[in-house]
């Protein structure tokens, strides 16, 4: 599955959605200014196929389409009978499940046995323990997303010193050198998704109004990229939109903390038109806070196409737009890079997939791209199918 031709279609669908917003259609914001913004449409179209993010150490991005294995290389990997472990920061959301599904599927095609899949539930100490447990099973490869670049570094270092090939998602342990300590890191264009969510919110609001922002308070590279991109885009490109409140949340109850933050923002700012949330789980908390406050007219923008966000978009709810990652394709790419490591094939240091703007108009097709499967029944029902 590759995204080239579909992106063109989706760019047109995004533009259509923004036009509908101006006319009060299903993509429109109930609290918006009532006018679509040509500059927002143009900016979204310009994102197509591009990656704005750099890697954790400033690396230039390599497109995921360039990370491939030839039939001969695939045969060589199959003959190795290698073993792999998947060490997650968290495994209980659509994003994580999609990556795990892709990794397991692609590893099976590569003849690599998955001997363990762990879930640290955002706890660095638990992840350190998970790594130690996994190492006792002697994997050849570990694919992992570090919960904390500092607290987990020693554990990953022990794995590297034991000869385990490391492929990372999103984050890299502090002090690690690509090509020596790990193979590569794979990520979505988190900066680009932050930019996309800013343009989508700005267009829904008609380019004016007061908004709030809820960001991730932890030292986590990709979520910081999202917040930086959103804030910079709003401040530099939409002078009539003012971020009057922003609040960091540290978890682990991201939805609950976001609900409290949103409620406080709405209480302090009766004229608040929108709230941005750093990913879909905090956005669920924003929706809960808005409903409790009787603010069903609030415009919400976020990142990640989780099931609740897809339902909101499909039903014309408060979520008016988001920037989506492609976790299934990320997982396939990570598995291919594991193959690079086993073959001692030189790998690019940072591989990224472009941002995907999603609105009510393209949410059903976007789901297929993001998860490599049909939308679930509750999303189809919300869309009236």
Number of C-alpha atoms within 10 A of each C-alpha: 9 10 16 11 9 13 21 13 12 22 22 17 19 25 20 16 27 31 21 20 26 21 14 15 15 20 28 31 31 22 20 25 19 19 19 24 20 13 15 24 21 13 14 24 19 11 20 18 16 15 22 19 26 19 22 18 13 9 13 17 21 19 17 23 15 10 17 15 16 8 9 9 15 18 13 16 20 17 11 13 12 19 18 27 26 23 24 25 22 19 19 11 12 17 21 18 18 22 26 23 17 23 26 22 16 18 24 14 13 24 18 25 17 19 14 16 18 19 17 20 15 17 16 18 13 17 27 21 14 19 22 15 13 21 20 8 13 16 21 22 26 28 24 25 22 28 26 22 20 14 17 21 18 15 17 26 18 14 23 18 10 13 14 22 26 28 26 23 22 25 20 29 23 15 12 16 14 18 15 10 20 23 25 26 27 28 27 25 30 31 24 28 31 33 29 32 33 30 29 28 31 28 30 33 30 22 23 18 21 18 25 22 25 26 21 22 13 14 13 17 16 20 21 19 20 29 24 16 22 26 17 14 19 21 14 9 15 20 12 14 20 16 18 14 19 16 17 16 20 13 15 11 13 19 21 19 20 31 23 16 24 31 21 14 23 22 12 12 15 10 12 22 25 28 27 30 30 26 25 26 21 28 28 24 23 30 27 21 24 24 15 12 13 10 18 16 16 26 28 31 32 33 30 25 27 18 17 16 29 31 24 23 28 26 19 21 24 26 32 32 36 35 28 31 26 28 27 25 25 26 27 24 27 31 29 22 29 29 26 23 22 18 14 12 14 12 20 22 20 26 30 28 28 27 31 32 32 30 31 27 24 20 27 21 16 24 22 14 23 23 22 17 12 14 19 13 10 15 23 16 13 16 19 9 8
